[in-house]
Amino acid sequence: MQLTGKLEQSKTKPAPNIDCYIPEIGNGTAIIILPGGGYSGLAEHEGKGYAEYFVKEGYSCFVVEYRLGSAGFRHPAMLEDALAAIYEIRSRAEEFKINPNRIGIMGSSAGGHLAAHTSNAYDQYESSISLRPDFTILCYPVINIPGNSGHAGSYKNLLGEDATIDEQKAVIPALLVNKNTPECFLWHTVEDQGVPVRNSLDYASALNKNNILFDLHIYETGGHGLGLNTEHPWGENCLKWLERR
């Protein structure tokens, strides 16, 4: 029987709520999950849905309720929430019976942007505990800015309506990739009109240029926001990828 509960942080500020899904017998690996929703909402099937899938395979899962633009918050609030979650989970690794060196981050759509951003901007904050994810899982992520295959609504909610090009470029994950960026699993569909496939292709290209290992799966059919509601075997492929880490 798995343990489920809500972790309300107290050691760090900001302190996002985190829903915990802990397997009875775990494999020592944790996945911090950031649901999508255009920085306007949090899609349950990309949070709880993923957690229920991966916890059955022995992964400890933590779904983060990060702050949103629809509630008046702007960058860096979202990034700080994701980093606070990493700090909290890693600092309590023994309690959760996980390996502190096997803590990854996962996100879909705008949550994918946040996961990718976190994977490259963790060193912008000082911490007594490493804030670097050990791996990244990206599901049809928002990467690029509007006008360059990006998702206008996500960036509006993230930065506000009057963000300059320089402010937008400062949070484009593909431009932040470096030799210390974590290894990554990505998947996307060619038919995705909400967030075009170029977003994943550009992030994979940046990883390749920096000699970062990645596993990219591009499927022909399917719209945006599928999650696990698809016949595509990305979940199985992701599990195989995680086993190789």
SULDAQUI-V530406 format. One record per run of one state. SS is the DSSP state (hx for helix, st for strand, lp for the rest). FROM is the first residue (numbers start at 1). LEN is the number of residues. If there is no record, write none. Layout:
# SULDAQUI-V530406
{{SS FROM LEN} {SS FROM LEN}}
This chain:
# SULDAQUI-V530406
{{lp 1 2} {st 3 6} {lp 9 8} {st 17 6} {lp 23 7} {st 30 5} {lp 35 9} {hx 44 3} {lp 47 1} {hx 48 8} {lp 56 4} {st 60 6} {lp 66 3} {hx 69 3} {lp 72 5} {hx 77 15} {lp 92 1} {hx 93 4} {lp 97 6} {st 103 6} {lp 109 1} {hx 110 15} {lp 125 10} {st 135 5} {lp 140 12} {hx 152 8} {lp 160 5} {hx 165 5} {lp 170 3} {hx 173 4} {lp 177 6} {st 183 7} {lp 190 8} {hx 198 12} {lp 210 4} {st 214 6} {lp 220 14} {hx 234 10} {lp 244 2}}
